[in-house]
Amino acid sequence: MNALTIFVIRAIVGIFSAVLMTRFFHPKSGIIEILGLAIFLVGLAYVMEAFRKRNK
């Protein structure tokens, strides 16, 4: 898979996970908090990938 496909998949999963987490833990949070969490989750996925590749 190319980098764009991986990014799109991670973005979709990140948004979905962020919506679920914010609705479960903070039901009154707005769209800004959801987007912030989604960006954080996608960024964390790339950081974890970098750590995994560095250890090989």
Buried (B, 14 or more C-beta within 10 A) or exposed (E): EEEEEEBEEBBEBBBEBBBEBBEEEEEEBEEEEBBBBBBEBBEEBEEEEEEEEEEE
